[in-house]
């Protein structure tokens, strides 16, 4: 969390967010009115935040590491855009530190060149489209960062990703598996493309698959930018 984000939470009249994320900032928002809800209640949650903002409150919506990366920024803006222009509250998107950036730092420097970020969650995006994006990124030799790689319901999609990327990259390509990044139970593993799905992977995990130039040096993954050394 950035200092600006913390200051926004401290200044807020009310805080709205997903239960699990609110728990992570409980010390910062203690004593404030809080509206939390679960998965699949994003529209209702953001609508409640907009309604309170329309009434004059300074409302903070907590979502993800960065609200504009698989977060609630877009949904809030869509809901505000539906209001008559004179009723629209001011909206400020405060950047945070996304899991892809945190995971990359824990691994070393795997994102030094072009990369793609793909979520494997098919709740809002059809799997056929997700698979198409994975194939395109693999063929184009992007470093690929995977969000939401595996859940109790979705267990085979990450295996399919491995199969697709293996069609374009060597089995020994470095892959970083970072779970619960920056939290007390953080776990960082660097393995290979042919073996990475044997690691513990869940919804708290970010997977970063190197490109054809990525290499491992001790505890670090490095994707060279191409500087002459």
Long-range contacts (C-beta under 8 A, 24 or more apart in sequence): 1-25, 1-96, 1-97, 2-94, 2-95, 2-96, 2-97, 4-94, 4-95, 5-94, 5-95, 5-96, 8-60, 8-92, 8-94, 9-60, 9-62, 11-58, 12-58, 12-59, 12-60, 13-52, 13-57, 13-58, 13-59, 14-52, 14-57, 14-58, 14-59, 14-60, 15-59, 15-60, 15-61, 15-62, 16-45, 16-46, 16-48, 16-49, 16-52, 16-59, 16-60, 16-61, 16-62, 17-45, 17-61, 17-62, 17-63, 18-42, 18-45, 18-62, 18-63, 21-62, 21-63, 21-64, 22-62, 25-62, 40-123, 42-72, 42-75, 43-75, 43-79, 45-72, 46-72, 46-75, 46-76, 46-79, 47-79, 49-76, 50-76, 50-79, 50-80, 50-83, 50-89, 53-89, 53-91, 54-83, 54-87, 54-89, 64-96, 64-98, 64-99, 65-96, 65-97, 65-98, 65-99, 65-101, 65-102, 66-95, 66-96, 66-97, 66-98, 67-93, 67-94, 67-95, 67-96, 68-93, 68-95, 69-98, 69-100, 69-117, 70-119, 70-147, 97-182, 99-147, 99-181, 99-206, 100-145, 100-147, 100-206, 100-208, 102-178, 102-181, 102-182, 102-206, 103-145, 103-176, 103-178, 103-181, 103-206, 103-208, 104-145, 104-176, 104-208, 106-176, 106-178, 106-181, 106-182, 106-186, 106-188, 107-176, 107-178, 107-188, 107-190, 107-208, 107-220, 107-221, 108-217, 108-219, 108-220, 108-221, 108-222, 109-220, 109-221, 109-222, 109-223, 110-143, 110-174, 110-176, 110-208, 110-210, 110-214, 110-221, 110-222, 110-223, 111-143, 111-145, 111-208, 111-223, 112-222, 112-223, 112-224, 112-225, 113-143, 113-211, 113-213, 113-223, 113-224, 113-225, 113-226, 114-142, 114-143, 115-142, 115-143, 115-144, 115-145, 116-140, 116-142, 116-143, 116-144, 116-145, 117-144, 117-145, 117-147, 118-144, 118-145, 118-146, 118-147, 119-146, 119-147, 119-148, 120-146, 120-147, 120-148, 120-149, 120-150, 120-154, 120-157, 120-158, 120-161, 121-147, 121-148, 121-151, 121-154, 122-154, 122-157, 127-157, 130-157, 131-160, 131-164, 134-160, 134-161, 134-164, 134-165, 135-164, 138-164, 138-165, 138-167, 138-168, 138-169, 139-168, 141-168, 141-169, 141-211, 141-212, 142-211, 143-208, 143-209, 143-210, 143-211, 143-214, 143-223, 144-208, 144-209, 145-206, 145-207, 145-208, 145-209, 146-206, 146-207, 146-208, 146-209, 147-206, 148-203, 149-201, 149-202, 149-203, 149-205, 149-206, 149-207, 150-201, 150-202, 150-203, 150-205, 151-202, 151-203, 158-197, 158-201, 158-207, 159-197, 162-193, 162-194, 162-196, 162-197, 165-193, 165-209, 166-193, 166-194, 169-193, 169-209, 169-210, 169-211, 169-212, 170-212, 173-209, 173-210, 173-211, 173-212, 173-214, 174-210, 174-214, 174-215, 174-216, 174-221, 175-207, 175-208, 175-209, 175-210, 176-207, 176-208, 176-210, 176-221, 177-201, 177-205, 177-207, 178-205, 178-206, 178-207, 178-208, 179-204, 179-205, 179-206, 180-204, 180-205, 181-206, 190-216, 190-219, 190-220, 190-221
